[in-house]
Amino acid sequence: MQFTSFQRFDNVIEREFTLGEIRGILWTPVRASAAEPVPLILAGQPGGGASLEQMRPRLFPRAQAIARSGFATATIELPGAGDRPAPAGVAEARTELRDAVTAGLPVPDDVVDRLVLPLVDQAVPDWQATLDALLDLPELAGPVGFSGGVVSIGVHLAAVDDRIAAAVLFAGSYVPRSILEQARGITIPSYMLLQWDDEGNDRQMALELFDALGSREKTLNANLGGHTGVPRHAGEDANRFFVRHLLTSPNTGGTDAITRS
């Protein structure tokens, strides 16, 4: 991992980094140190191809807010975003999905699979490699949370990497049936944010995913409004969810049990 920039703000230090072809940003509370390492939140991004620069204005306030509670935040650019090539077949599948939605037709399962699963297959190893490198930094420590989208990436990452101890999932993307089945084996605390009027996405599929999650504690926070209209109080509730589950986990000396089947 190579850091390529450094900026200090009121309560966070921002560092851009590269790890092979992966680009990312790390925000750490100014107090974080080897003597006082902080837990880490992985901030997932939507899968529409937005670059790191395009997403930063949305992610930076989230990183500042969670830093006040004592967490670092990291994000990476997904395959197909910025200068990174998209997985084969994704562009064609996205066009087919848009055509079906515009025509008011059901989106076939095979279109969802071709759109989402190749992205999951590439992005999850990227996240794991990034997590390996980040947890080598003395100022960072477990436990680790995942927050954001693509929701299928968050589900699959939580299923295959036991370092993920709690997840905030941003509903708003189509979910393959295989990911719904995988969700049944996830028992970490889960919190789902759902925008009820999210344009172009399948609300019922989000509800099916929430129902499928095997978490013994799971919360659905649904609000009126479109994709980017998540109210501030919902984000604040998500931050309190992480405080409750990551700052009182076994790795931080608390008593809450965090389990995974």
Residue pairs with C-beta under 8 A, 6 or more apart in sequence:
1 17
1 18
1 19
1 130
1 133
1 134
1 136
2 17
2 18
2 19
3 15
3 16
3 17
3 26
4 16
4 17
4 18
5 14
5 15
5 16
6 13
6 14
6 15
7 13
7 14
7 15
8 14
8 30
9 64
10 64
11 29
11 30
11 64
11 67
11 68
12 27
12 28
12 29
12 30
12 63
12 64
12 67
13 27
13 28
13 29
13 30
13 32
14 25
14 26
14 27
14 60
14 63
15 25
15 26
15 27
15 28
16 23
16 24
16 25
16 26
16 52
17 23
17 24
17 25
17 26
18 24
19 129
19 130
19 133
20 129
21 84
22 76
22 77
22 126
22 129
22 130
23 52
23 76
23 77
23 82
24 52
24 74
24 75
24 76
24 77
24 130
25 52
25 56
25 59
25 74
25 75
26 72
26 73
26 74
26 134
27 60
27 63
27 64
27 67
27 72
27 73
27 74
28 38
28 67
28 72
28 139
28 140
29 38
29 67
29 68
29 70
29 71
29 72
31 38
32 38
32 72
32 139
32 140
33 138
33 139
34 138
34 139
36 139
37 138
37 139
37 140
37 141
38 70
38 71
38 72
38 139
38 140
38 141
39 70
39 71
39 72
39 140
39 141
39 142
39 143
39 144
39 145
39 242
39 246
39 247
39 252
40 71
40 72
40 73
40 74
40 131
40 134
40 135
40 140
40 141
40 142
40 144
40 145
41 66
41 71
41 72
41 73
41 74
41 144
41 145
41 146
41 147
41 242
42 73
42 74
42 75
42 127
42 130
42 131
42 144
42 145
42 146
42 147
42 148
42 157
42 164
43 59
43 62
43 63
43 73
43 74
43 75
43 147
43 148
44 75
44 146
44 147
44 148
44 149
44 150
44 153
44 154
44 170
45 55
45 59
45 75
45 76
45 77
45 78
45 81
45 148
45 149
45 150
46 55
46 148
46 149
46 150
46 172
46 173
47 78
47 80
47 116
47 119
47 149
47 150
47 153
47 173
49 80
49 81
49 86
50 81
51 77
51 81
51 82
51 83
52 75
52 77
52 81
52 82
53 82
55 75
58 228
59 73
59 75
62 73
62 147
62 235
63 73
65 235
65 236
65 239
66 73
66 239
66 242
67 73
69 239
69 242
69 243
69 247
70 243
70 247
71 145
71 242
71 246
72 139
72 140
74 130
74 134
76 126
76 127
76 130
77 84
78 84
78 119
78 123
78 126
78 150
78 153
79 85
79 86
79 87
79 119
79 122
79 123
79 126
80 86
80 87
80 90
80 119
86 119
87 118
87 119
87 121
87 122
88 118
89 114
89 118
90 114
90 115
90 118
90 119
92 114
93 111
93 112
93 114
93 115
94 115
96 108
96 111
97 107
97 111
97 112
97 115
97 174
98 200
100 106
100 107
100 108
100 111
101 107
101 200
107 174
107 202
109 176
109 177
112 174
112 175
112 176
113 176
113 177
113 178
115 174
116 150
116 152
116 173
116 174
116 175
116 176
116 179
117 152
117 176
117 178
119 150
119 152
119 153
120 150
120 152
120 153
120 156
120 179
123 150
123 153
124 153
124 156
124 157
124 160
124 161
127 153
127 157
127 161
128 157
128 160
128 161
131 144
131 161
131 163
134 140
135 141
135 142
135 144
135 163
141 251
142 163
142 165
142 251
143 163
143 165
143 166
143 246
143 249
143 251
143 252
143 258
144 163
144 164
144 165
144 246
145 164
145 165
145 166
145 167
145 168
145 242
145 245
145 246
146 154
146 157
146 158
146 164
146 166
146 167
146 168
146 169
147 167
147 168
147 170
147 238
147 242
148 154
148 168
148 169
148 170
149 169
149 170
149 172
149 173
150 173
151 169
151 170
151 171
151 172
151 173
151 175
151 206
151 209
152 173
152 175
152 176
152 179
154 167
154 169
155 167
155 169
155 175
155 179
155 182
155 183
155 186
155 209
156 179
156 182
157 164
158 164
158 167
158 186
158 188
158 260
159 182
159 183
159 185
159 186
162 260
164 188
165 188
165 189
165 245
165 246
165 249
165 251
165 258
166 188
166 189
166 190
166 191
166 241
166 242
166 245
166 246
166 258
167 186
167 188
167 189
167 190
167 191
168 190
168 191
168 192
168 193
168 238
168 241
168 242
169 190
169 191
169 192
169 193
169 209
170 192
170 193
170 230
171 192
171 193
171 194
171 195
171 198
171 201
171 206
171 209
171 210
172 194
172 195
172 198
172 201
172 206
172 227
173 201
174 201
174 202
174 205
175 205
175 206
175 208
175 209
179 209
180 208
180 209
180 212
181 212
183 209
183 212
183 213
183 214
184 212
184 213
184 214
185 214
185 260
185 261
186 213
186 214
186 215
186 260
186 261
187 214
187 215
187 216
187 259
187 260
187 261
188 215
188 258
188 259
188 260
189 215
189 216
189 217
189 218
189 241
189 245
189 258
190 213
190 215
190 217
190 218
190 219
191 218
191 219
191 221
191 237
191 238
191 241
192 206
192 209
192 210
192 213
192 218
192 219
192 220
192 221
193 221
193 223
193 230
193 234
193 235
193 238
194 203
194 206
194 207
194 210
194 220
194 221
194 222
194 223
195 222
195 223
195 224
195 225
195 226
195 227
195 229
195 230
196 203
196 222
196 223
196 224
196 225
197 224
197 225
197 226
198 226
198 227
199 226
199 227
200 227
201 227
207 220
210 218
210 220
214 261
216 259
219 241
221 234
221 237
221 238
223 229
223 230
223 231
223 234
225 231
244 256
245 256
245 258
246 252
247 254
248 254
248 255
248 256
249 256
249 258
250 256
250 257
250 258
